[in-house]
Amino acid sequence: MVDKPMVDNKGYIDVQSALKLKEAEGRVEVDKLNAESDAKFRELLIRESAKETASKHLAKFAGFYLTFLVCTFIFSIQFVPETSIAVVAGLITLVVTNLSTILKGIVENGDQKEEELHEEARKRGFMK
């Protein structure tokens, strides 16, 4: 078949060819937009700092880590001598407190950064 719409002897356009051409142009445009969005997403991942990556990881898994530490402590009491339980409890408390402080910092900094992103989006006209 013909890729471009053709005008026959009577001056009519071949509708089937015109539809196929428009469909192909639409698919090309969609593929182009998908490729651009994938490239922007990869660029964001590459430019992300180690601190941001660690913050995201801790935000997702800190609850698991805290639960794991407490359960491990409770389980380890059976095997640790009675004289050392206070030391182990102190260390676990220290780690849990530090993780909680880190999480608090992530939440507080995340709110400020989120506000900055919303402000930037408003300036560019993406949000009202």
N, CA, C and O atoms as a GROMACS GRO file, in nm:
protein
  512
    1MET      N    1   0.083  -0.118   0.000
    1MET     CA    2   0.000   0.000   0.000
    1MET      C    3   0.088   0.124   0.000
    1MET      O    4   0.209   0.117   0.021
    2VAL      N    5   0.027   0.236  -0.023
    2VAL     CA    6   0.096   0.363  -0.032
    2VAL      C    7   0.105   0.425   0.107
    2VAL      O    8   0.008   0.419   0.184
    3ASP      N    9   0.222   0.484   0.141
    3ASP     CA   10   0.240   0.543   0.273
    3ASP      C   11   0.176   0.682   0.284
    3ASP      O   12   0.130   0.720   0.391
    4LYS      N   13   0.174   0.756   0.177
    4LYS     CA   14   0.118   0.890   0.179
    4LYS      C   15  -0.020   0.887   0.113
    4LYS      O   16  -0.043   0.809   0.021
    5PRO      N   17  -0.111   0.973   0.161
    5PRO     CA   18  -0.243   0.977   0.098
    5PRO      C   19  -0.230   1.023  -0.046
    5PRO      O   20  -0.162   1.120  -0.078
    6MET      N   21  -0.296   0.951  -0.129
    6MET     CA   22  -0.289   0.982  -0.272
    6MET      C   23  -0.422   1.040  -0.319
    6MET      O   24  -0.529   1.006  -0.267
    7VAL      N   25  -0.413   1.127  -0.415
    7VAL     CA   26  -0.533   1.183  -0.476
    7VAL      C   27  -0.554   1.108  -0.606
    7VAL      O   28  -0.466   1.103  -0.692
    8ASP      N   29  -0.673   1.048  -0.619
    8ASP     CA   30  -0.698   0.973  -0.743
    8ASP      C   31  -0.739   1.070  -0.855
    8ASP      O   32  -0.735   1.192  -0.839
    9ASN      N   33  -0.777   1.013  -0.966
    9ASN     CA   34  -0.810   1.093  -1.085
    9ASN      C   35  -0.927   1.189  -1.061
    9ASN      O   36  -0.936   1.293  -1.126
   10LYS      N   37  -1.015   1.153  -0.969
   10LYS     CA   38  -1.133   1.236  -0.944
   10LYS      C   39  -1.107   1.341  -0.836
   10LYS      O   40  -1.196   1.422  -0.808
   11GLY      N   41  -0.988   1.342  -0.774
   11GLY     CA   42  -0.957   1.442  -0.672
   11GLY      C   43  -0.988   1.398  -0.531
   11GLY      O   44  -0.986   1.480  -0.439
   12TYR      N   45  -1.017   1.268  -0.512
   12TYR     CA   46  -1.046   1.216  -0.378
   12TYR      C   47  -0.919   1.166  -0.312
   12TYR      O   48  -0.829   1.113  -0.378
   13ILE      N   49  -0.911   1.182  -0.179
   13ILE     CA   50  -0.795   1.134  -0.102
   13ILE      C   51  -0.820   0.991  -0.059
   13ILE      O   52  -0.931   0.955  -0.019
   14ASP      N   53  -0.716   0.908  -0.068
   14ASP     CA   54  -0.724   0.769  -0.022
   14ASP      C   55  -0.730   0.771   0.132
   14ASP      O   56  -0.629   0.796   0.198
   15VAL      N   57  -0.847   0.746   0.187
   15VAL     CA   58  -0.872   0.757   0.330
   15VAL      C   59  -0.793   0.652   0.409
   15VAL      O   60  -0.741   0.684   0.516
   16GLN      N   61  -0.784   0.532   0.360
   16GLN     CA   62  -0.711   0.426   0.431
   16GLN      C   63  -0.565   0.463   0.450
   16GLN      O   64  -0.508   0.445   0.558
   17SER      N   65  -0.504   0.516   0.344
   17SER     CA   66  -0.364   0.556   0.355
   17SER      C   67  -0.348   0.673   0.450
   17SER      O   68  -0.250   0.678   0.525
   18ALA      N   69  -0.441   0.766   0.448
   18ALA     CA   70  -0.434   0.882   0.537
   18ALA      C   71  -0.445   0.838   0.683
   18ALA      O   72  -0.374   0.889   0.769
   19LEU      N   73  -0.535   0.743   0.711
   19LEU     CA   74  -0.551   0.692   0.847
   19LEU      C   75  -0.426   0.618   0.894
   19LEU      O   76  -0.383   0.634   1.009
   20LYS      N   77  -0.367   0.537   0.807
   20LYS     CA   78  -0.246   0.465   0.844
   20LYS      C   79  -0.131   0.562   0.872
   20LYS      O   80  -0.052   0.540   0.963
   21LEU      N   81  -0.123   0.668   0.794
   21LEU     CA   82  -0.018   0.767   0.814
   21LEU      C   83  -0.036   0.838   0.948
   21LEU      O   84   0.061   0.856   1.022
   22LYS      N   85  -0.158   0.879   0.981
   22LYS     CA   86  -0.185   0.946   1.108
   22LYS      C   87  -0.158   0.851   1.225
   22LYS      O   88  -0.103   0.894   1.327
   23GLU      N   89  -0.195   0.726   1.211
   23GLU     CA   90  -0.170   0.627   1.317
   23GLU      C   91  -0.021   0.609   1.340
   23GLU      O   92   0.024   0.604   1.455
   24ALA      N   93   0.056   0.600   1.234
   24ALA     CA   94   0.201   0.585   1.246
   24ALA      C   95   0.263   0.709   1.310
   24ALA      O   96   0.352   0.697   1.393
   25GLU      N   97   0.215   0.828   1.270
   25GLU     CA   98   0.266   0.951   1.331
   25GLU      C   99   0.235   0.956   1.480
   25GLU      O  100   0.318   1.000   1.559
   26GLY      N  101   0.117   0.912   1.518
   26GLY     CA  102   0.078   0.908   1.659
   26GLY      C  103   0.166   0.813   1.739
   26GLY      O  104   0.209   0.847   1.849
   27ARG      N  105   0.192   0.693   1.684
   27ARG     CA  106   0.278   0.597   1.753
   27ARG      C  107   0.419   0.653   1.771
   27ARG      O  108   0.480   0.634   1.877
   28VAL      N  109   0.471   0.720   1.670
   28VAL     CA  110   0.604   0.779   1.678
   28VAL      C  111   0.607   0.885   1.788
   28VAL      O  112   0.703   0.893   1.865
   29GLU      N  113   0.504   0.967   1.796
   29GLU     CA  114   0.498   1.072   1.898
   29GLU      C  115   0.491   1.012   2.039
   29GLU      O  116   0.557   1.061   2.130
   30VAL      N  117   0.411   0.908   2.057
   30VAL     CA  118   0.401   0.841   2.187
   30VAL      C  119   0.536   0.779   2.226
   30VAL      O  120   0.580   0.792   2.340
   31ASP      N  121   0.600   0.712   2.132
   31ASP     CA  122   0.732   0.653   2.160
   31ASP      C  123   0.834   0.761   2.195
   31ASP      O  124   0.918   0.741   2.283
   32LYS      N  125   0.826   0.873   2.127
   32LYS     CA  126   0.918   0.984   2.155
   32LYS      C  127   0.897   1.037   2.297
   32LYS      O  128   0.994   1.060   2.369
   33LEU      N  129   0.771   1.056   2.337
   33LEU     CA  130   0.741   1.106   2.472
   33LEU      C  131   0.784   1.006   2.578
   33LEU      O  132   0.836   1.046   2.683
   34ASN      N  133   0.763   0.877   2.553
   34ASN     CA  134   0.807   0.774   2.648
   34ASN      C  135   0.958   0.775   2.665
   34ASN      O  136   1.009   0.764   2.776
   35ALA      N  137   1.030   0.787   2.554
   35ALA     CA  138   1.176   0.790   2.560
   35ALA      C  139   1.225   0.913   2.636
   35ALA      O  140   1.319   0.905   2.715
   36GLU      N  141   1.160   1.028   2.613
   36GLU     CA  142   1.200   1.150   2.684
   36GLU      C  143   1.175   1.138   2.834
   36GLU      O  144   1.259   1.179   2.914
   37SER      N  145   1.060   1.082   2.872
   37SER     CA  146   1.030   1.069   3.016
   37SER      C  147   1.125   0.968   3.081
   37SER      O  148   1.167   0.990   3.195
   38ASP      N  149   1.158   0.860   3.013
   38ASP     CA  150   1.255   0.764   3.067
   38ASP      C  151   1.391   0.829   3.085
   38ASP      O  152   1.459   0.806   3.185
   39ALA      N  153   1.432   0.910   2.988
   39ALA     CA  154   1.562   0.977   2.998
   39ALA      C  155   1.564   1.076   3.115
   39ALA      O  156   1.664   1.085   3.186
   40LYS      N  157   1.456   1.149   3.135
   40LYS     CA  158   1.449   1.243   3.248
   40LYS      C  159   1.452   1.169   3.381
   40LYS      O  160   1.518   1.214   3.475
   41PHE      N  161   1.382   1.056   3.389
   41PHE     CA  162   1.381   0.978   3.513
   41PHE      C  163   1.520   0.924   3.544
   41PHE      O  164   1.564   0.930   3.659
   42ARG      N  165   1.589   0.873   3.444
   42ARG     CA  166   1.726   0.823   3.465
   42ARG      C  167   1.819   0.936   3.507
   42ARG      O  168   1.907   0.917   3.591
   43GLU      N  169   1.800   1.053   3.448
   43GLU     CA  170   1.884   1.168   3.485
   43GLU      C  171   1.862   1.205   3.631
   43GLU      O  172   1.957   1.237   3.702
   44LEU      N  173   1.736   1.201   3.677
   44LEU     CA  174   1.709   1.230   3.818
   44LEU      C  175   1.775   1.129   3.909
   44LEU      O  176   1.830   1.165   4.013
   45LEU      N  177   1.770   1.001   3.870
   45LEU     CA  178   1.834   0.899   3.952
   45LEU      C  179   1.985   0.917   3.957
   45LEU      O  180   2.046   0.897   4.062
   46ILE      N  181   2.045   0.956   3.846
   46ILE     CA  182   2.190   0.974   3.841
   46ILE      C  183   2.232   1.094   3.925
   46ILE      O  184   2.335   1.088   3.992
   47ARG      N  185   2.155   1.200   3.921
   47ARG     CA  186   2.191   1.322   3.993
   47ARG      C  187   2.159   1.316   4.142
   47ARG      O  188   2.197   1.407   4.217
   48GLU      N  189   2.091   1.214   4.185
   48GLU     CA  190   2.052   1.202   4.326
   48GLU      C  191   2.176   1.179   4.412
   48GLU      O  192   2.259   1.094   4.380
   49SER      N  193   2.188   1.253   4.519
   49SER     CA  194   2.304   1.240   4.606
   49SER      C  195   2.292   1.115   4.693
   49SER      O  196   2.185   1.056   4.706
   50ALA      N  197   2.405   1.078   4.754
   50ALA     CA  198   2.405   0.961   4.842
   50ALA      C  199   2.316   0.985   4.963
   50ALA      O  200   2.250   0.894   5.013
   51LYS      N  201   2.314   1.110   5.010
   51LYS     CA  202   2.230   1.143   5.125
   51LYS      C  203   2.082   1.123   5.092
   51LYS      O  204   2.006   1.068   5.173
   52GLU      N  205   2.041   1.166   4.974
   52GLU     CA  206   1.902   1.149   4.933
   52GLU      C  207   1.867   1.001   4.917
   52GLU      O  208   1.759   0.957   4.957
   53THR      N  209   1.960   0.925   4.859
   53THR     CA  210   1.938   0.782   4.842
   53THR      C  211   1.925   0.713   4.977
   53THR      O  212   1.836   0.630   4.998
   54ALA      N  213   2.014   0.747   5.070
   54ALA     CA  214   2.009   0.688   5.204
   54ALA      C  215   1.881   0.729   5.275
   54ALA      O  216   1.820   0.648   5.346
   55SER      N  217   1.839   0.853   5.257
   55SER     CA  218   1.716   0.899   5.321
   55SER      C  219   1.596   0.820   5.272
   55SER      O  220   1.510   0.780   5.350
   56LYS      N  221   1.590   0.799   5.140
   56LYS     CA  222   1.479   0.721   5.085
   56LYS      C  223   1.480   0.578   5.137
   56LYS      O  224   1.376   0.521   5.170
   57HIS      N  225   1.601   0.519   5.144
   57HIS     CA  226   1.611   0.382   5.191
   57HIS      C  227   1.567   0.372   5.337
   57HIS      O  228   1.489   0.284   5.374
   58LEU      N  229   1.616   0.463   5.420
   58LEU     CA  230   1.578   0.459   5.561
   58LEU      C  231   1.430   0.488   5.580
   58LEU      O  232   1.366   0.429   5.668
   59ALA      N  233   1.376   0.576   5.500
   59ALA     CA  234   1.233   0.606   5.512
   59ALA      C  235   1.148   0.481   5.483
   59ALA      O  236   1.041   0.464   5.541
   60LYS      N  237   1.197   0.397   5.394
   60LYS     CA  238   1.123   0.275   5.361
   60LYS      C  239   1.144   0.163   5.461
   60LYS      O  240   1.050   0.092   5.496
   61PHE      N  241   1.269   0.146   5.508
   61PHE     CA  242   1.302   0.026   5.584
   61PHE      C  243   1.334   0.048   5.731
   61PHE      O  244   1.366  -0.048   5.801
   62ALA      N  245   1.327   0.171   5.780
   62ALA     CA  246   1.365   0.196   5.920
   62ALA      C  247   1.273   0.123   6.017
   62ALA      O  248   1.320   0.072   6.119
   63GLY      N  249   1.146   0.116   5.989
   63GLY     CA  250   1.053   0.043   6.076
   63GLY      C  251   1.093  -0.103   6.087
   63GLY      O  252   1.090  -0.162   6.196
   64PHE      N  253   1.131  -0.161   5.974
   64PHE     CA  254   1.176  -0.300   5.977
   64PHE      C  255   1.303  -0.314   6.060
   64PHE      O  256   1.316  -0.407   6.140
   65TYR      N  257   1.398  -0.221   6.040
   65TYR     CA  258   1.523  -0.228   6.116
   65TYR      C  259   1.498  -0.216   6.266
   65TYR      O  260   1.557  -0.290   6.345
   66LEU      N  261   1.412  -0.123   6.305
   66LEU     CA  262   1.382  -0.106   6.447
   66LEU      C  263   1.317  -0.231   6.505
   66LEU      O  264   1.354  -0.276   6.614
   67THR      N  265   1.221  -0.286   6.435
   67THR     CA  266   1.155  -0.408   6.482
   67THR      C  267   1.254  -0.523   6.491
   67THR      O  268   1.253  -0.599   6.587
   68PHE      N  269   1.339  -0.535   6.390
   68PHE     CA  270   1.439  -0.641   6.390
   68PHE      C  271   1.534  -0.628   6.509
   68PHE      O  272   1.565  -0.728   6.574
   69LEU      N  273   1.579  -0.508   6.538
   69LEU     CA  274   1.670  -0.487   6.650
   69LEU      C  275   1.605  -0.524   6.783
   69LEU      O  276   1.666  -0.590   6.866
   70VAL      N  277   1.483  -0.481   6.804
   70VAL     CA  278   1.414  -0.511   6.930
   70VAL      C  279   1.389  -0.661   6.942
   70VAL      O  280   1.410  -0.718   7.049
   71CYS      N  281   1.345  -0.725   6.835
   71CYS     CA  282   1.321  -0.871   6.840
   71CYS      C  283   1.452  -0.946   6.862
   71CYS      O  284   1.455  -1.045   6.935
   72THR      N  285   1.558  -0.901   6.799
   72THR     CA  286   1.688  -0.966   6.820
   72THR      C  287   1.732  -0.952   6.964
   72THR      O  288   1.787  -1.046   7.022
   73PHE      N  289   1.711  -0.836   7.022
   73PHE     CA  290   1.746  -0.817   7.163
   73PHE      C  291   1.667  -0.912   7.252
   73PHE      O  292   1.724  -0.977   7.340
   74ILE      N  293   1.538  -0.920   7.229
   74ILE     CA  294   1.454  -1.008   7.312
   74ILE      C  295   1.499  -1.153   7.295
   74ILE      O  296   1.504  -1.227   7.394
   75PHE      N  297   1.531  -1.193   7.175
   75PHE     CA  298   1.577  -1.330   7.151
   75PHE      C  299   1.715  -1.354   7.213
   75PHE      O  300   1.742  -1.462   7.266
   76SER      N  301   1.803  -1.254   7.206
   76SER     CA  302   1.940  -1.271   7.256
   76SER      C  303   1.948  -1.278   7.407
   76SER      O  304   2.048  -1.325   7.461
   77ILE      N  305   1.846  -1.231   7.477
   77ILE     CA  306   1.846  -1.236   7.624
   77ILE      C  307   1.864  -1.380   7.674
   77ILE      O  308   1.923  -1.402   7.779
   78GLN      N  309   1.815  -1.476   7.598
   78GLN     CA  310   1.826  -1.616   7.638
   78GLN      C  311   1.970  -1.664   7.639
   78GLN      O  312   2.005  -1.754   7.716
   79PHE      N  313   2.056  -1.604   7.555
   79PHE     CA  314   2.192  -1.654   7.539
   79PHE      C  315   2.299  -1.565   7.601
   79PHE      O  316   2.413  -1.608   7.619
   80VAL      N  317   2.263  -1.442   7.635
   80VAL     CA  318   2.361  -1.348   7.693
   80VAL      C  319   2.362  -1.366   7.844
   80VAL      O  320   2.256  -1.381   7.905
   81PRO      N  321   2.480  -1.365   7.907
   81PRO     CA  322   2.486  -1.375   8.053
   81PRO      C  323   2.411  -1.258   8.119
   81PRO      O  324   2.401  -1.149   8.062
   82GLU      N  325   2.359  -1.284   8.237
   82GLU     CA  326   2.279  -1.183   8.305
   82GLU      C  327   2.356  -1.054   8.330
   82GLU      O  328   2.297  -0.946   8.332
   83THR      N  329   2.484  -1.064   8.349
   83THR     CA  330   2.564  -0.945   8.377
   83THR      C  331   2.581  -0.857   8.253
   83THR      O  332   2.612  -0.739   8.266
   84SER      N  333   2.561  -0.913   8.134
   84SER     CA  334   2.581  -0.837   8.010
   84SER      C  335   2.452  -0.785   7.949
   84SER      O  336   2.456  -0.710   7.851
   85ILE      N  337   2.338  -0.822   8.004
   85ILE     CA  338   2.209  -0.780   7.946
   85ILE      C  339   2.196  -0.628   7.947
   85ILE      O  340   2.146  -0.570   7.851
   86ALA      N  341   2.240  -0.564   8.055
   86ALA     CA  342   2.230  -0.418   8.063
   86ALA      C  343   2.313  -0.350   7.952
   86ALA      O  344   2.270  -0.250   7.895
   87VAL      N  345   2.430  -0.406   7.923
   87VAL     CA  346   2.515  -0.349   7.818
   87VAL      C  347   2.448  -0.365   7.682
   87VAL      O  348   2.444  -0.271   7.603
   88VAL      N  349   2.397  -0.483   7.655
   88VAL     CA  350   2.329  -0.507   7.527
   88VAL      C  351   2.206  -0.418   7.514
   88VAL      O  352   2.181  -0.362   7.408
   89ALA      N  353   2.130  -0.405   7.622
   89ALA     CA  354   2.012  -0.318   7.620
   89ALA      C  355   2.052  -0.173   7.593
   89ALA      O  356   1.984  -0.103   7.518
   90GLY      N  357   2.161  -0.130   7.653
   90GLY     CA  358   2.209   0.007   7.630
   90GLY      C  359   2.249   0.028   7.485
   90GLY      O  360   2.218   0.132   7.427
   91LEU      N  361   2.319  -0.069   7.427
   91LEU     CA  362   2.360  -0.056   7.286
   91LEU      C  363   2.240  -0.055   7.192
   91LEU      O  364   2.234   0.025   7.098
   92ILE      N  365   2.144  -0.143   7.217
   92ILE     CA  366   2.024  -0.147   7.134
   92ILE      C  367   1.947  -0.016   7.147
   92ILE      O  368   1.899   0.038   7.047
   93THR      N  369   1.936   0.035   7.269
   93THR     CA  370   1.868   0.163   7.290
   93THR      C  371   1.938   0.275   7.215
   93THR      O  372   1.873   0.361   7.156
   94LEU      N  373   2.071   0.274   7.217
   94LEU     CA  374   2.148   0.375   7.146
   94LEU      C  375   2.122   0.370   6.995
   94LEU      O  376   2.101   0.474   6.932
   95VAL      N  377   2.123   0.252   6.939
   95VAL     CA  378   2.100   0.237   6.795
   95VAL      C  379   1.957   0.277   6.759
   95VAL      O  380   1.935   0.347   6.659
   96VAL      N  381   1.860   0.234   6.838
   96VAL     CA  382   1.720   0.267   6.810
   96VAL      C  383   1.700   0.419   6.820
   96VAL      O  384   1.630   0.478   6.737
   97THR      N  385   1.760   0.481   6.919
   97THR     CA  386   1.748   0.627   6.935
   97THR      C  387   1.810   0.700   6.817
   97THR      O  388   1.753   0.796   6.766
   98ASN      N  389   1.928   0.654   6.773
   98ASN     CA  390   1.993   0.718   6.658
   98ASN      C  391   1.909   0.702   6.531
   98ASN      O  392   1.894   0.797   6.454
   99LEU      N  393   1.856   0.582   6.509
   99LEU     CA  394   1.770   0.562   6.391
   99LEU      C  395   1.646   0.651   6.397
   99LEU      O  396   1.605   0.707   6.295
  100SER      N  397   1.588   0.664   6.515
  100SER     CA  398   1.470   0.750   6.531
  100SER      C  399   1.505   0.896   6.503
  100SER      O  400   1.426   0.968   6.441
  101THR      N  401   1.621   0.940   6.548
  101THR     CA  402   1.665   1.077   6.523
  101THR      C  403   1.687   1.100   6.373
  101THR      O  404   1.650   1.204   6.319
  102ILE      N  405   1.748   1.004   6.308
  102ILE     CA  406   1.770   1.014   6.164
  102ILE      C  407   1.637   1.022   6.090
  102ILE      O  408   1.620   1.103   5.999
  103LEU      N  409   1.542   0.938   6.131
  103LEU     CA  410   1.410   0.942   6.067
  103LEU      C  411   1.341   1.076   6.089
  103LEU      O  412   1.277   1.128   5.998
  104LYS      N  413   1.353   1.130   6.208
  104LYS     CA  414   1.293   1.260   6.236
  104LYS      C  415   1.354   1.366   6.144
  104LYS      O  416   1.282   1.451   6.091
  105GLY      N  417   1.485   1.362   6.126
  105GLY     CA  418   1.553   1.456   6.036
  105GLY      C  419   1.507   1.440   5.893
  105GLY      O  420   1.489   1.539   5.821
  106ILE      N  421   1.487   1.317   5.851
  106ILE     CA  422   1.440   1.292   5.714
  106ILE      C  423   1.301   1.351   5.695
  106ILE      O  424   1.273   1.415   5.593
  107VAL      N  425   1.215   1.330   5.791
  107VAL     CA  426   1.078   1.381   5.780
  107VAL      C  427   1.077   1.533   5.778
  107VAL      O  428   1.007   1.593   5.696
  108GLU      N  429   1.154   1.596   5.867
  108GLU     CA  430   1.156   1.742   5.871
  108GLU      C  431   1.219   1.801   5.745
  108GLU      O  432   1.165   1.897   5.690
  109ASN      N  433   1.329   1.746   5.698
  109ASN     CA  434   1.394   1.795   5.576
  109ASN      C  435   1.310   1.765   5.454
  109ASN      O  436   1.307   1.843   5.359
  110GLY      N  437   1.241   1.652   5.456
  110GLY     CA  438   1.156   1.615   5.343
  110GLY      C  439   1.044   1.715   5.324
  110GLY      O  440   1.009   1.747   5.211
  111ASP      N  441   0.987   1.765   5.434
  111ASP     CA  442   0.879   1.863   5.424
  111ASP      C  443   0.928   1.992   5.360
  111ASP      O  444   0.859   2.050   5.276
  112GLN      N  445   1.048   2.039   5.399
  112GLN     CA  446   1.103   2.161   5.342
  112GLN      C  447   1.131   2.142   5.193
  112GLN      O  448   1.099   2.228   5.112
  113LYS      N  449   1.191   2.030   5.159
  113LYS     CA  450   1.225   2.005   5.019
  113LYS      C  451   1.098   1.991   4.935
  113LYS      O  452   1.092   2.038   4.821
  114GLU      N  453   0.997   1.927   4.992
  114GLU     CA  454   0.872   1.911   4.921
  114GLU      C  455   0.808   2.047   4.893
  114GLU      O  456   0.755   2.069   4.784
  115GLU      N  457   0.814   2.138   4.990
  115GLU     CA  458   0.760   2.272   4.969
  115GLU      C  459   0.837   2.345   4.859
  115GLU      O  460   0.777   2.416   4.778
  116GLU      N  461   0.969   2.328   4.856
  116GLU     CA  462   1.049   2.390   4.751
  116GLU      C  463   1.010   2.336   4.613
  116GLU      O  464   1.000   2.412   4.517
  117LEU      N  465   0.987   2.206   4.606
  117LEU     CA  466   0.947   2.146   4.478
  117LEU      C  467   0.810   2.197   4.434
  117LEU      O  468   0.789   2.225   4.316
  118HIS      N  469   0.716   2.209   4.530
  118HIS     CA  470   0.584   2.261   4.496
  118HIS      C  471   0.594   2.406   4.447
  118HIS      O  472   0.526   2.444   4.352
  119GLU      N  473   0.677   2.485   4.512
  119GLU     CA  474   0.695   2.625   4.471
  119GLU      C  475   0.753   2.634   4.330
  119GLU      O  476   0.709   2.715   4.248
  120GLU      N  477   0.851   2.548   4.302
  120GLU     CA  478   0.911   2.546   4.168
  120GLU      C  479   0.807   2.504   4.063
  120GLU      O  480   0.803   2.561   3.954
  121ALA      N  481   0.723   2.406   4.097
  121ALA     CA  482   0.619   2.361   4.005
  121ALA      C  483   0.518   2.473   3.980
  121ALA      O  484   0.470   2.488   3.868
  122ARG      N  485   0.486   2.550   4.083
  122ARG     CA  486   0.393   2.662   4.065
  122ARG      C  487   0.453   2.768   3.972
  122ARG      O  488   0.384   2.823   3.887
  123LYS      N  489   0.583   2.795   3.990
  123LYS     CA  490   0.648   2.895   3.905
  123LYS      C  491   0.646   2.853   3.759
  123LYS      O  492   0.629   2.937   3.670
  124ARG      N  493   0.662   2.724   3.735
  124ARG     CA  494   0.664   2.675   3.597
  124ARG      C  495   0.526   2.654   3.540
  124ARG      O  496   0.511   2.625   3.421
  125GLY      N  497   0.423   2.667   3.624
  125GLY     CA  498   0.287   2.656   3.575
  125GLY      C  499   0.231   2.515   3.577
  125GLY      O  500   0.127   2.489   3.515
  126PHE      N  501   0.296   2.422   3.648
  126PHE     CA  502   0.246   2.286   3.655
  126PHE      C  503   0.136   2.271   3.759
  126PHE      O  504   0.049   2.184   3.748
  127MET      N  505   0.141   2.357   3.861
  127MET     CA  506   0.040   2.350   3.969
  127MET      C  507  -0.024   2.487   3.985
  127MET      O  508   0.032   2.590   3.945
  128LYS      N  509  -0.142   2.486   4.045
  128LYS     CA  510  -0.212   2.613   4.070
  128LYS      C  511  -0.180   2.662   4.208
  128LYS      O  512  -0.229   2.767   4.249
   0.00000   0.00000   0.00000
